[in-house]
Amino acid sequence: MGLFKKLFSSRVTTGPATAGDGAPWTALSDGHLVIQARECFPITGRGVIMTGEALVPIAVDQWCAVTGGGDSRQMRISTITLEGDDRPLPSAAPGMSVTVMFSLPPKGGGSWT
């Protein structure tokens, strides 16, 4: 997970990435699973970081329905890196092993449009 693992290594879920209720974390775009998450770290009030294999093409600023922790929210892909590399990528192709930061919209009615 590169930079994210350094920052959150003691808090990362390993194995099947599951939410606190035991259900797996998922991220969907247009009804398709975006990433087969192996590790995840929810950041309260900010979003969630997932590491795993990209299953469909993904890009920064793409919106996804992220489910986990008993909640489902629309989140924006704000960062994509190759697993083990801290350099951000603008996109990723299926089969790439990536770390993805899914971010919640800004509080107070702001938007990323």
Biopython code that builds the backbone (N, CA, C, O; Angstrom):
import numpy as np
from Bio.PDB.StructureBuilder import StructureBuilder

atoms = [
    (1, "MET", "N", (0.812, -1.194, 0.000)),
    (1, "MET", "CA", (0.000, 0.000, 0.000)),
    (1, "MET", "C", (0.853, 1.254, 0.000)),
    (1, "MET", "O", (0.302, 2.355, 0.016)),
    (2, "GLY", "N", (2.149, 1.140, -0.017)),
    (2, "GLY", "CA", (3.002, 2.303, -0.116)),
    (2, "GLY", "C", (2.785, 3.297, 1.001)),
    (2, "GLY", "O", (2.832, 2.945, 2.179)),
    (3, "LEU", "N", (2.545, 4.543, 0.625)),
    (3, "LEU", "CA", (2.375, 5.629, 1.578)),
    (3, "LEU", "C", (1.252, 5.350, 2.565)),
    (3, "LEU", "O", (1.413, 5.587, 3.762)),
    (4, "PHE", "N", (0.110, 4.847, 2.084)),
    (4, "PHE", "CA", (-1.017, 4.591, 2.969)),
    (4, "PHE", "C", (-0.663, 3.547, 4.019)),
    (4, "PHE", "O", (-1.069, 3.677, 5.174)),
    (5, "LYS", "N", (0.089, 2.510, 3.640)),
    (5, "LYS", "CA", (0.469, 1.474, 4.593)),
    (5, "LYS", "C", (1.394, 2.048, 5.652)),
    (5, "LYS", "O", (1.288, 1.698, 6.828)),
    (6, "LYS", "N", (2.299, 2.927, 5.243)),
    (6, "LYS", "CA", (3.191, 3.565, 6.207)),
    (6, "LYS", "C", (2.392, 4.380, 7.218)),
    (6, "LYS", "O", (2.691, 4.373, 8.412)),
    (7, "LEU", "N", (1.384, 5.073, 6.731)),
    (7, "LEU", "CA", (0.585, 5.923, 7.613)),
    (7, "LEU", "C", (-0.345, 5.132, 8.524)),
    (7, "LEU", "O", (-0.531, 5.490, 9.687)),
    (8, "PHE", "N", (-0.933, 4.053, 7.994)),
    (8, "PHE", "CA", (-1.993, 3.370, 8.713)),
    (8, "PHE", "C", (-1.726, 1.889, 8.940)),
    (8, "PHE", "O", (-2.675, 1.129, 9.131)),
    (9, "SER", "N", (-0.477, 1.452, 8.926)),
    (9, "SER", "CA", (-0.168, 0.020, 8.935)),
    (9, "SER", "C", (-0.783, -0.723, 10.114)),
    (9, "SER", "O", (-1.161, -1.885, 9.968)),
    (10, "SER", "N", (-0.892, -0.096, 11.260)),
    (10, "SER", "CA", (-1.452, -0.805, 12.410)),
    (10, "SER", "C", (-2.975, -0.869, 12.368)),
    (10, "SER", "O", (-3.578, -1.577, 13.175)),
    (11, "ARG", "N", (-3.603, -0.152, 11.457)),
    (11, "ARG", "CA", (-5.066, -0.078, 11.416)),
    (11, "ARG", "C", (-5.672, -0.710, 10.175)),
    (11, "ARG", "O", (-6.885, -0.635, 9.979)),
    (12, "VAL", "N", (-4.873, -1.319, 9.350)),
    (12, "VAL", "CA", (-5.363, -1.858, 8.089)),
    (12, "VAL", "C", (-5.905, -3.262, 8.290)),
    (12, "VAL", "O", (-5.280, -4.087, 8.956)),
    (13, "THR", "N", (-7.069, -3.531, 7.712)),
    (13, "THR", "CA", (-7.663, -4.858, 7.742)),
    (13, "THR", "C", (-7.013, -5.696, 6.658)),
    (13, "THR", "O", (-6.957, -5.278, 5.501)),
    (14, "THR", "N", (-6.520, -6.877, 7.018)),
    (14, "THR", "CA", (-5.923, -7.745, 6.013)),
    (14, "THR", "C", (-6.803, -8.967, 5.814)),
    (14, "THR", "O", (-7.715, -9.215, 6.603)),
    (15, "GLY", "N", (-6.536, -9.723, 4.773)),
    (15, "GLY", "CA", (-7.409, -10.834, 4.411)),
    (15, "GLY", "C", (-8.578, -10.262, 3.644)),
    (15, "GLY", "O", (-8.455, -9.196, 3.040)),
    (16, "PRO", "N", (-9.718, -10.949, 3.654)),
    (16, "PRO", "CA", (-10.883, -10.368, 2.990)),
    (16, "PRO", "C", (-11.218, -9.038, 3.663)),
    (16, "PRO", "O", (-11.433, -8.998, 4.874)),
    (17, "ALA", "N", (-11.264, -7.976, 2.911)),
    (17, "ALA", "CA", (-11.497, -6.655, 3.480)),
    (17, "ALA", "C", (-12.947, -6.540, 3.911)),
    (17, "ALA", "O", (-13.846, -6.440, 3.077)),
    (18, "THR", "N", (-13.167, -6.556, 5.209)),
    (18, "THR", "CA", (-14.533, -6.534, 5.723)),
    (18, "THR", "C", (-14.776, -5.307, 6.575)),
    (18, "THR", "O", (-13.853, -4.748, 7.167)),
    (19, "ALA", "N", (-16.016, -4.901, 6.628)),
    (19, "ALA", "CA", (-16.436, -3.807, 7.483)),
    (19, "ALA", "C", (-16.594, -4.342, 8.901)),
    (19, "ALA", "O", (-16.457, -5.542, 9.135)),
    (20, "GLY", "N", (-16.877, -3.463, 9.833)),
    (20, "GLY", "CA", (-17.037, -3.858, 11.219)),
    (20, "GLY", "C", (-18.135, -4.882, 11.432)),
    (20, "GLY", "O", (-18.083, -5.646, 12.396)),
    (21, "ASP", "N", (-19.128, -4.913, 10.554)),
    (21, "ASP", "CA", (-20.227, -5.861, 10.698)),
    (21, "ASP", "C", (-19.916, -7.196, 10.025)),
    (21, "ASP", "O", (-20.784, -8.066, 9.956)),
    (22, "GLY", "N", (-18.685, -7.371, 9.526)),
    (22, "GLY", "CA", (-18.294, -8.622, 8.885)),
    (22, "GLY", "C", (-18.602, -8.679, 7.399)),
    (22, "GLY", "O", (-18.158, -9.595, 6.706)),
    (23, "ALA", "N", (-19.355, -7.712, 6.908)),
    (23, "ALA", "CA", (-19.668, -7.678, 5.476)),
    (23, "ALA", "C", (-18.475, -7.107, 4.718)),
    (23, "ALA", "O", (-17.770, -6.246, 5.244)),
    (24, "PRO", "N", (-18.239, -7.565, 3.504)),
    (24, "PRO", "CA", (-17.096, -7.040, 2.750)),
    (24, "PRO", "C", (-17.312, -5.595, 2.313)),
    (24, "PRO", "O", (-18.439, -5.183, 2.037)),
    (25, "TRP", "N", (-16.224, -4.830, 2.251)),
    (25, "TRP", "CA", (-16.268, -3.499, 1.670)),
    (25, "TRP", "C", (-16.408, -3.660, 0.168)),
    (25, "TRP", "O", (-15.752, -4.517, -0.425)),
    (26, "THR", "N", (-17.235, -2.868, -0.444)),
    (26, "THR", "CA", (-17.396, -2.914, -1.897)),
    (26, "THR", "C", (-17.427, -1.497, -2.458)),
    (26, "THR", "O", (-17.812, -0.549, -1.774)),
    (27, "ALA", "N", (-17.018, -1.375, -3.701)),
    (27, "ALA", "CA", (-17.119, -0.115, -4.436)),
    (27, "ALA", "C", (-17.657, -0.455, -5.818)),
    (27, "ALA", "O", (-17.051, -1.231, -6.557)),
    (28, "LEU", "N", (-18.802, 0.132, -6.162)),
    (28, "LEU", "CA", (-19.451, -0.135, -7.447)),
    (28, "LEU", "C", (-19.503, 1.130, -8.290)),
    (28, "LEU", "O", (-19.709, 2.229, -7.775)),
    (29, "SER", "N", (-19.313, 0.958, -9.587)),
    (29, "SER", "CA", (-19.493, 2.036, -10.548)),
    (29, "SER", "C", (-20.324, 1.484, -11.695)),
    (29, "SER", "O", (-19.944, 0.497, -12.325)),
    (30, "ASP", "N", (-21.438, 2.112, -11.962)),
    (30, "ASP", "CA", (-22.371, 1.637, -12.997)),
    (30, "ASP", "C", (-22.738, 0.176, -12.780)),
    (30, "ASP", "O", (-22.894, -0.579, -13.740)),
    (31, "GLY", "N", (-22.877, -0.223, -11.519)),
    (31, "GLY", "CA", (-23.274, -1.585, -11.177)),
    (31, "GLY", "C", (-22.164, -2.614, -11.219)),
    (31, "GLY", "O", (-22.410, -3.791, -10.954)),
    (32, "HIS", "N", (-20.944, -2.202, -11.547)),
    (32, "HIS", "CA", (-19.820, -3.134, -11.633)),
    (32, "HIS", "C", (-18.882, -2.949, -10.445)),
    (32, "HIS", "O", (-18.582, -1.822, -10.051)),
    (33, "LEU", "N", (-18.423, -4.060, -9.879)),
    (33, "LEU", "CA", (-17.449, -4.016, -8.797)),
    (33, "LEU", "C", (-16.161, -3.403, -9.331)),
    (33, "LEU", "O", (-15.639, -3.846, -10.354)),
    (34, "VAL", "N", (-15.646, -2.390, -8.649)),
    (34, "VAL", "CA", (-14.492, -1.623, -9.101)),
    (34, "VAL", "C", (-13.176, -2.278, -8.693)),
    (34, "VAL", "O", (-12.233, -2.335, -9.483)),
    (35, "ILE", "N", (-13.116, -2.775, -7.453)),
    (35, "ILE", "CA", (-11.880, -3.315, -6.910)),
    (35, "ILE", "C", (-12.188, -4.538, -6.055)),
    (35, "ILE", "O", (-13.145, -4.533, -5.281)),
    (36, "GLN", "N", (-11.384, -5.577, -6.192)),
    (36, "GLN", "CA", (-11.468, -6.752, -5.319)),
    (36, "GLN", "C", (-10.583, -6.429, -4.123)),
    (36, "GLN", "O", (-9.385, -6.711, -4.140)),
    (37, "ALA", "N", (-11.171, -5.837, -3.079)),
    (37, "ALA", "CA", (-10.403, -5.310, -1.951)),
    (37, "ALA", "C", (-9.826, -6.425, -1.082)),
    (37, "ALA", "O", (-10.535, -7.335, -0.653)),
    (38, "ARG", "N", (-8.512, -6.327, -0.836)),
    (38, "ARG", "CA", (-7.828, -7.234, 0.089)),
    (38, "ARG", "C", (-7.561, -6.555, 1.423)),
    (38, "ARG", "O", (-7.552, -7.201, 2.471)),
    (39, "GLU", "N", (-7.344, -5.253, 1.374)),
    (39, "GLU", "CA", (-7.092, -4.465, 2.573)),
    (39, "GLU", "C", (-7.924, -3.197, 2.487)),
    (39, "GLU", "O", (-8.156, -2.663, 1.402)),
    (40, "CYS", "N", (-8.369, -2.722, 3.642)),
    (40, "CYS", "CA", (-9.109, -1.466, 3.641)),
    (40, "CYS", "C", (-8.886, -0.737, 4.947)),
    (40, "CYS", "O", (-8.570, -1.342, 5.971)),
    (41, "PHE", "N", (-9.056, 0.568, 4.893)),
    (41, "PHE", "CA", (-8.947, 1.400, 6.078)),
    (41, "PHE", "C", (-9.942, 2.541, 5.962)),
    (41, "PHE", "O", (-9.753, 3.456, 5.160)),
    (42, "PRO", "N", (-11.007, 2.490, 6.766)),
    (42, "PRO", "CA", (-11.956, 3.607, 6.759)),
    (42, "PRO", "C", (-11.379, 4.786, 7.539)),
    (42, "PRO", "O", (-10.798, 4.604, 8.608)),
    (43, "ILE", "N", (-11.539, 5.978, 7.008)),
    (43, "ILE", "CA", (-11.083, 7.195, 7.670)),
    (43, "ILE", "C", (-12.336, 7.993, 8.010)),
    (43, "ILE", "O", (-12.984, 8.545, 7.122)),
    (44, "THR", "N", (-12.672, 8.052, 9.278)),
    (44, "THR", "CA", (-13.905, 8.678, 9.733)),
    (44, "THR", "C", (-14.042, 10.097, 9.180)),
    (44, "THR", "O", (-13.152, 10.933, 9.344)),
    (45, "GLY", "N", (-15.152, 10.344, 8.536)),
    (45, "GLY", "CA", (-15.455, 11.661, 7.996)),
    (45, "GLY", "C", (-14.731, 12.012, 6.709)),
    (45, "GLY", "O", (-14.951, 13.088, 6.152)),
    (46, "ARG", "N", (-13.869, 11.120, 6.225)),
    (46, "ARG", "CA", (-13.080, 11.410, 5.024)),
    (46, "ARG", "C", (-13.320, 10.436, 3.884)),
    (46, "ARG", "O", (-13.396, 10.846, 2.726)),
    (47, "GLY", "N", (-13.442, 9.136, 4.199)),
    (47, "GLY", "CA", (-13.621, 8.138, 3.153)),
    (47, "GLY", "C", (-13.015, 6.811, 3.547)),
    (47, "GLY", "O", (-12.996, 6.452, 4.724)),
    (48, "VAL", "N", (-12.520, 6.085, 2.566)),
    (48, "VAL", "CA", (-11.931, 4.766, 2.810)),
    (48, "VAL", "C", (-10.825, 4.517, 1.785)),
    (48, "VAL", "O", (-10.919, 4.940, 0.633)),
    (49, "ILE", "N", (-9.790, 3.831, 2.224)),
    (49, "ILE", "CA", (-8.692, 3.420, 1.349)),
    (49, "ILE", "C", (-8.831, 1.928, 1.137)),
    (49, "ILE", "O", (-8.989, 1.182, 2.104)),
    (50, "MET", "N", (-8.777, 1.472, -0.110)),
    (50, "MET", "CA", (-8.834, 0.045, -0.430)),
    (50, "MET", "C", (-7.635, -0.328, -1.291)),
    (50, "MET", "O", (-7.234, 0.417, -2.185)),
    (51, "THR", "N", (-7.072, -1.499, -1.003)),
    (51, "THR", "CA", (-5.993, -2.053, -1.815)),
    (51, "THR", "C", (-6.457, -3.377, -2.375)),
    (51, "THR", "O", (-7.036, -4.192, -1.657)),
    (52, "GLY", "N", (-6.209, -3.595, -3.644)),
    (52, "GLY", "CA", (-6.593, -4.846, -4.277)),
    (52, "GLY", "C", (-6.443, -4.751, -5.777)),
    (52, "GLY", "O", (-5.743, -3.881, -6.295)),
    (53, "GLU", "N", (-7.105, -5.654, -6.464)),
    (53, "GLU", "CA", (-7.022, -5.710, -7.921)),
    (53, "GLU", "C", (-8.160, -4.913, -8.549)),
    (53, "GLU", "O", (-9.328, -5.112, -8.217)),
    (54, "ALA", "N", (-7.807, -4.012, -9.458)),
    (54, "ALA", "CA", (-8.824, -3.279, -10.217)),
    (54, "ALA", "C", (-9.548, -4.270, -11.126)),
    (54, "ALA", "O", (-8.912, -5.053, -11.832)),
    (55, "LEU", "N", (-10.865, -4.232, -11.105)),
    (55, "LEU", "CA", (-11.664, -5.160, -11.909)),
    (55, "LEU", "C", (-12.218, -4.526, -13.180)),
    (55, "LEU", "O", (-12.564, -5.225, -14.132)),
    (56, "VAL", "N", (-12.299, -3.217, -13.188)),
    (56, "VAL", "CA", (-12.756, -2.452, -14.353)),
    (56, "VAL", "C", (-11.834, -1.239, -14.480)),
    (56, "VAL", "O", (-11.120, -0.912, -13.532)),
    (57, "PRO", "N", (-11.836, -0.571, -15.630)),
    (57, "PRO", "CA", (-11.040, 0.659, -15.726)),
    (57, "PRO", "C", (-11.554, 1.689, -14.715)),
    (57, "PRO", "O", (-12.762, 1.889, -14.588)),
    (58, "ILE", "N", (-10.636, 2.339, -14.002)),
    (58, "ILE", "CA", (-11.012, 3.369, -13.028)),
    (58, "ILE", "C", (-10.162, 4.606, -13.269)),
    (58, "ILE", "O", (-9.079, 4.532, -13.849)),
    (59, "ALA", "N", (-10.676, 5.752, -12.812)),
    (59, "ALA", "CA", (-9.963, 7.014, -13.002)),
    (59, "ALA", "C", (-10.221, 7.937, -11.818)),
    (59, "ALA", "O", (-11.260, 7.855, -11.162)),
    (60, "VAL", "N", (-9.263, 8.810, -11.558)),
    (60, "VAL", "CA", (-9.437, 9.836, -10.542)),
    (60, "VAL", "C", (-10.650, 10.682, -10.926)),
    (60, "VAL", "O", (-10.880, 10.947, -12.106)),
    (61, "ASP", "N", (-11.408, 11.094, -9.945)),
    (61, "ASP", "CA", (-12.645, 11.880, -10.063)),
    (61, "ASP", "C", (-13.865, 11.049, -10.450)),
    (61, "ASP", "O", (-14.950, 11.605, -10.619)),
    (62, "GLN", "N", (-13.717, 9.748, -10.593)),
    (62, "GLN", "CA", (-14.850, 8.855, -10.871)),
    (62, "GLN", "C", (-15.635, 8.651, -9.571)),
    (62, "GLN", "O", (-15.043, 8.483, -8.504)),
    (63, "TRP", "N", (-16.956, 8.668, -9.664)),
    (63, "TRP", "CA", (-17.818, 8.456, -8.510)),
    (63, "TRP", "C", (-18.195, 6.987, -8.403)),
    (63, "TRP", "O", (-18.456, 6.329, -9.410)),
    (64, "CYS", "N", (-18.223, 6.473, -7.165)),
    (64, "CYS", "CA", (-18.556, 5.071, -6.903)),
    (64, "CYS", "C", (-19.478, 4.990, -5.698)),
    (64, "CYS", "O", (-19.454, 5.856, -4.823)),
    (65, "ALA", "N", (-20.288, 3.944, -5.663)),
    (65, "ALA", "CA", (-21.111, 3.642, -4.494)),
    (65, "ALA", "C", (-20.282, 2.722, -3.605)),
    (65, "ALA", "O", (-20.042, 1.567, -3.957)),
    (66, "VAL", "N", (-19.845, 3.231, -2.455)),
    (66, "VAL", "CA", (-18.992, 2.473, -1.543)),
    (66, "VAL", "C", (-19.837, 2.011, -0.365)),
    (66, "VAL", "O", (-20.521, 2.809, 0.276)),
    (67, "THR", "N", (-19.779, 0.709, -0.090)),
    (67, "THR", "CA", (-20.555, 0.114, 0.990)),
    (67, "THR", "C", (-19.619, -0.555, 1.979)),
    (67, "THR", "O", (-18.680, -1.254, 1.598)),
    (68, "GLY", "N", (-19.891, -0.327, 3.253)),
    (68, "GLY", "CA", (-19.118, -0.956, 4.319)),
    (68, "GLY", "C", (-19.443, -0.289, 5.636)),
    (68, "GLY", "O", (-19.900, 0.853, 5.662)),
    (69, "GLY", "N", (-19.211, -0.993, 6.729)),
    (69, "GLY", "CA", (-19.493, -0.426, 8.040)),
    (69, "GLY", "C", (-20.959, -0.131, 8.257)),
    (69, "GLY", "O", (-21.307, 0.756, 9.036)),
    (70, "GLY", "N", (-21.829, -0.870, 7.574)),
    (70, "GLY", "CA", (-23.263, -0.668, 7.729)),
    (70, "GLY", "C", (-23.794, 0.551, 6.997)),
    (70, "GLY", "O", (-24.910, 0.994, 7.269)),
    (71, "ASP", "N", (-23.020, 1.100, 6.079)),
    (71, "ASP", "CA", (-23.416, 2.320, 5.384)),
    (71, "ASP", "C", (-23.069, 2.205, 3.900)),
    (71, "ASP", "O", (-22.166, 1.459, 3.521)),
    (72, "SER", "N", (-23.784, 2.940, 3.077)),
    (72, "SER", "CA", (-23.486, 3.009, 1.646)),
    (72, "SER", "C", (-23.485, 4.477, 1.253)),
    (72, "SER", "O", (-24.467, 5.183, 1.485)),
    (73, "ARG", "N", (-22.392, 4.941, 0.660)),
    (73, "ARG", "CA", (-22.254, 6.357, 0.321)),
    (73, "ARG", "C", (-21.651, 6.514, -1.063)),
    (73, "ARG", "O", (-20.891, 5.658, -1.516)),
    (74, "GLN", "N", (-21.984, 7.595, -1.728)),
    (74, "GLN", "CA", (-21.321, 7.963, -2.974)),
    (74, "GLN", "C", (-19.982, 8.604, -2.610)),
    (74, "GLN", "O", (-19.934, 9.562, -1.838)),
    (75, "MET", "N", (-18.907, 8.073, -3.167)),
    (75, "MET", "CA", (-17.576, 8.612, -2.909)),
    (75, "MET", "C", (-16.837, 8.774, -4.229)),
    (75, "MET", "O", (-17.086, 8.058, -5.199)),
    (76, "ARG", "N", (-15.930, 9.726, -4.234)),
    (76, "ARG", "CA", (-15.130, 10.039, -5.418)),
    (76, "ARG", "C", (-13.755, 9.401, -5.282)),
    (76, "ARG", "O", (-13.151, 9.448, -4.211)),
    (77, "ILE", "N", (-13.257, 8.802, -6.364)),
    (77, "ILE", "CA", (-11.881, 8.303, -6.355)),
    (77, "ILE", "C", (-10.977, 9.527, -6.396)),
    (77, "ILE", "O", (-10.944, 10.251, -7.391)),
    (78, "SER", "N", (-10.242, 9.754, -5.305)),
    (78, "SER", "CA", (-9.388, 10.938, -5.240)),
    (78, "SER", "C", (-7.925, 10.622, -5.515)),
    (78, "SER", "O", (-7.172, 11.495, -5.946)),
    (79, "THR", "N", (-7.512, 9.368, -5.267)),
    (79, "THR", "CA", (-6.119, 8.980, -5.501)),
    (79, "THR", "C", (-6.056, 7.525, -5.932)),
    (79, "THR", "O", (-6.759, 6.674, -5.387)),
    (80, "ILE", "N", (-5.207, 7.246, -6.917)),
    (80, "ILE", "CA", (-4.905, 5.877, -7.335)),
    (80, "ILE", "C", (-3.387, 5.752, -7.371)),
    (80, "ILE", "O", (-2.707, 6.586, -7.968)),
    (81, "THR", "N", (-2.855, 4.715, -6.735)),
    (81, "THR", "CA", (-1.429, 4.409, -6.840)),
    (81, "THR", "C", (-1.276, 2.921, -7.109)),
    (81, "THR", "O", (-2.148, 2.125, -6.760)),
    (82, "LEU", "N", (-0.167, 2.553, -7.730)),
    (82, "LEU", "CA", (0.154, 1.137, -7.843)),
    (82, "LEU", "C", (0.519, 0.645, -6.461)),
    (82, "LEU", "O", (1.147, 1.371, -5.690)),
    (83, "GLU", "N", (0.137, -0.572, -6.137)),
    (83, "GLU", "CA", (0.468, -1.126, -4.835)),
    (83, "GLU", "C", (1.985, -1.129, -4.671)),
    (83, "GLU", "O", (2.704, -1.631, -5.535)),
    (84, "GLY", "N", (2.470, -0.570, -3.568)),
    (84, "GLY", "CA", (3.896, -0.515, -3.298)),
    (84, "GLY", "C", (4.599, 0.682, -3.907)),
    (84, "GLY", "O", (5.819, 0.798, -3.793)),
    (85, "ASP", "N", (3.858, 1.580, -4.552)),
    (85, "ASP", "CA", (4.442, 2.762, -5.186)),
    (85, "ASP", "C", (3.619, 3.970, -4.751)),
    (85, "ASP", "O", (2.389, 3.924, -4.762)),
    (86, "ASP", "N", (4.291, 5.043, -4.371)),
    (86, "ASP", "CA", (3.579, 6.219, -3.866)),
    (86, "ASP", "C", (3.207, 7.232, -4.942)),
    (86, "ASP", "O", (2.542, 8.224, -4.643)),
    (87, "ARG", "N", (3.618, 7.007, -6.173)),
    (87, "ARG", "CA", (3.324, 7.973, -7.232)),
    (87, "ARG", "C", (1.872, 7.845, -7.688)),
    (87, "ARG", "O", (1.429, 6.754, -8.049)),
    (88, "PRO", "N", (1.131, 8.951, -7.673)),
    (88, "PRO", "CA", (-0.272, 8.893, -8.095)),
    (88, "PRO", "C", (-0.405, 8.637, -9.591)),
    (88, "PRO", "O", (0.422, 9.065, -10.396)),
    (89, "LEU", "N", (-1.469, 7.930, -9.933)),
    (89, "LEU", "CA", (-1.809, 7.640, -11.325)),
    (89, "LEU", "C", (-3.130, 8.322, -11.659)),
    (89, "LEU", "O", (-3.967, 8.489, -10.772)),
    (90, "PRO", "N", (-3.341, 8.719, -12.912)),
    (90, "PRO", "CA", (-4.636, 9.291, -13.286)),
    (90, "PRO", "C", (-5.709, 8.225, -13.473)),
    (90, "PRO", "O", (-6.902, 8.514, -13.371)),
    (91, "SER", "N", (-5.282, 6.982, -13.748)),
    (91, "SER", "CA", (-6.242, 5.903, -13.989)),
    (91, "SER", "C", (-5.549, 4.560, -13.782)),
    (91, "SER", "O", (-4.332, 4.487, -13.612)),
    (92, "ALA", "N", (-6.356, 3.499, -13.801)),
    (92, "ALA", "CA", (-5.830, 2.134, -13.685)),
    (92, "ALA", "C", (-6.674, 1.216, -14.557)),
    (92, "ALA", "O", (-7.867, 1.444, -14.757)),
    (93, "ALA", "N", (-6.036, 0.185, -15.064)),
    (93, "ALA", "CA", (-6.699, -0.789, -15.932)),
    (93, "ALA", "C", (-7.029, -2.050, -15.147)),
    (93, "ALA", "O", (-6.409, -2.308, -14.115)),
    (94, "PRO", "N", (-7.993, -2.841, -15.612)),
    (94, "PRO", "CA", (-8.309, -4.104, -14.946)),
    (94, "PRO", "C", (-7.052, -4.970, -14.818)),
    (94, "PRO", "O", (-6.226, -5.042, -15.727)),
    (95, "GLY", "N", (-6.940, -5.620, -13.664)),
    (95, "GLY", "CA", (-5.813, -6.501, -13.402)),
    (95, "GLY", "C", (-4.663, -5.839, -12.669)),
    (95, "GLY", "O", (-3.789, -6.528, -12.143)),
    (96, "MET", "N", (-4.648, -4.503, -12.625)),
    (96, "MET", "CA", (-3.575, -3.809, -11.912)),
    (96, "MET", "C", (-3.813, -3.905, -10.411)),
    (96, "MET", "O", (-4.951, -3.806, -9.951)),
    (97, "SER", "N", (-2.741, -4.098, -9.648)),
    (97, "SER", "CA", (-2.810, -4.134, -8.192)),
    (97, "SER", "C", (-2.624, -2.703, -7.696)),
    (97, "SER", "O", (-1.542, -2.131, -7.821)),
    (98, "VAL", "N", (-3.689, -2.131, -7.132)),
    (98, "VAL", "CA", (-3.720, -0.703, -6.822)),
    (98, "VAL", "C", (-4.173, -0.419, -5.394)),
    (98, "VAL", "O", (-4.775, -1.260, -4.725)),
    (99, "THR", "N", (-3.859, 0.798, -4.955)),
    (99, "THR", "CA", (-4.413, 1.362, -3.734)),
    (99, "THR", "C", (-5.265, 2.547, -4.166)),
    (99, "THR", "O", (-4.803, 3.419, -4.902)),
    (100, "VAL", "N", (-6.508, 2.573, -3.704)),
    (100, "VAL", "CA", (-7.456, 3.610, -4.127)),
    (100, "VAL", "C", (-8.011, 4.315, -2.897)),
    (100, "VAL", "O", (-8.448, 3.671, -1.943)),
    (101, "MET", "N", (-7.990, 5.649, -2.931)),
    (101, "MET", "CA", (-8.613, 6.455, -1.889)),
    (101, "MET", "C", (-9.958, 6.918, -2.408)),
    (101, "MET", "O", (-10.042, 7.645, -3.398)),
    (102, "PHE", "N", (-11.024, 6.482, -1.716)),
    (102, "PHE", "CA", (-12.386, 6.920, -2.014)),
    (102, "PHE", "C", (-12.723, 8.010, -1.001)),
    (102, "PHE", "O", (-12.678, 7.761, 0.204)),
    (103, "SER", "N", (-13.058, 9.208, -1.465)),
    (103, "SER", "CA", (-13.295, 10.352, -0.588)),
    (103, "SER", "C", (-14.758, 10.760, -0.568)),
    (103, "SER", "O", (-15.448, 10.728, -1.587)),
    (104, "LEU", "N", (-15.215, 11.145, 0.623)),
    (104, "LEU", "CA", (-16.562, 11.689, 0.780)),
    (104, "LEU", "C", (-16.605, 13.108, 0.226)),
    (104, "LEU", "O", (-15.579, 13.786, 0.186)),
    (105, "PRO", "N", (-17.789, 13.569, -0.206)),
    (105, "PRO", "CA", (-17.912, 14.958, -0.662)),
    (105, "PRO", "C", (-17.581, 15.920, 0.480)),
    (105, "PRO", "O", (-17.717, 15.554, 1.648)),
    (106, "PRO", "N", (-17.150, 17.138, 0.163)),
    (106, "PRO", "CA", (-16.851, 18.119, 1.202)),
    (106, "PRO", "C", (-18.085, 18.427, 2.040)),
    (106, "PRO", "O", (-19.207, 18.433, 1.534)),
    (107, "LYS", "N", (-17.865, 18.682, 3.326)),
    (107, "LYS", "CA", (-18.975, 19.072, 4.201)),
    (107, "LYS", "C", (-19.381, 20.507, 3.899)),
    (107, "LYS", "O", (-18.600, 21.281, 3.345)),
    (108, "GLY", "N", (-20.598, 20.848, 4.264)),
    (108, "GLY", "CA", (-21.070, 22.211, 4.088)),
    (108, "GLY", "C", (-21.606, 22.514, 2.703)),
    (108, "GLY", "O", (-21.735, 23.677, 2.319)),
    (109, "GLY", "N", (-21.922, 21.458, 1.946)),
    (109, "GLY", "CA", (-22.556, 21.680, 0.659)),
    (109, "GLY", "C", (-21.617, 21.933, -0.501)),
    (109, "GLY", "O", (-22.067, 22.206, -1.614)),
    (110, "GLY", "N", (-20.320, 21.846, -0.259)),
    (110, "GLY", "CA", (-19.378, 22.027, -1.360)),
    (110, "GLY", "C", (-19.487, 20.884, -2.352)),
    (110, "GLY", "O", (-20.099, 19.857, -2.060)),
    (111, "SER", "N", (-18.901, 21.061, -3.511)),
    (111, "SER", "CA", (-18.949, 19.992, -4.503)),
    (111, "SER", "C", (-17.632, 19.929, -5.255)),
    (111, "SER", "O", (-16.812, 20.844, -5.186)),
    (112, "TRP", "N", (-17.446, 18.835, -5.971)),
    (112, "TRP", "CA", (-16.246, 18.624, -6.784)),
    (112, "TRP", "C", (-16.577, 18.699, -8.260)),
    (112, "TRP", "O", (-15.858, 18.117, -9.072)),
    (113, "THR", "N", (-17.601, 19.370, -8.627)),
    (113, "THR", "CA", (-18.016, 19.389, -10.028)),
    (113, "THR", "C", (-17.044, 20.103, -10.914)),
    (113, "THR", "O", (-17.264, 20.197, -12.121)),
]
sb = StructureBuilder()
sb.init_structure("model")
sb.init_model(0)
sb.init_chain("A")
sb.init_seg("    ")
for serial, (resi, resn, name, xyz) in enumerate(atoms, 1):
    if name == "N":
        sb.init_residue(resn, " ", resi, " ")
    sb.init_atom(name, np.array(xyz, "f"), 0.0, 1.0, " ", f" {name:<3s}", serial, name[0])
structure = sb.get_structure()
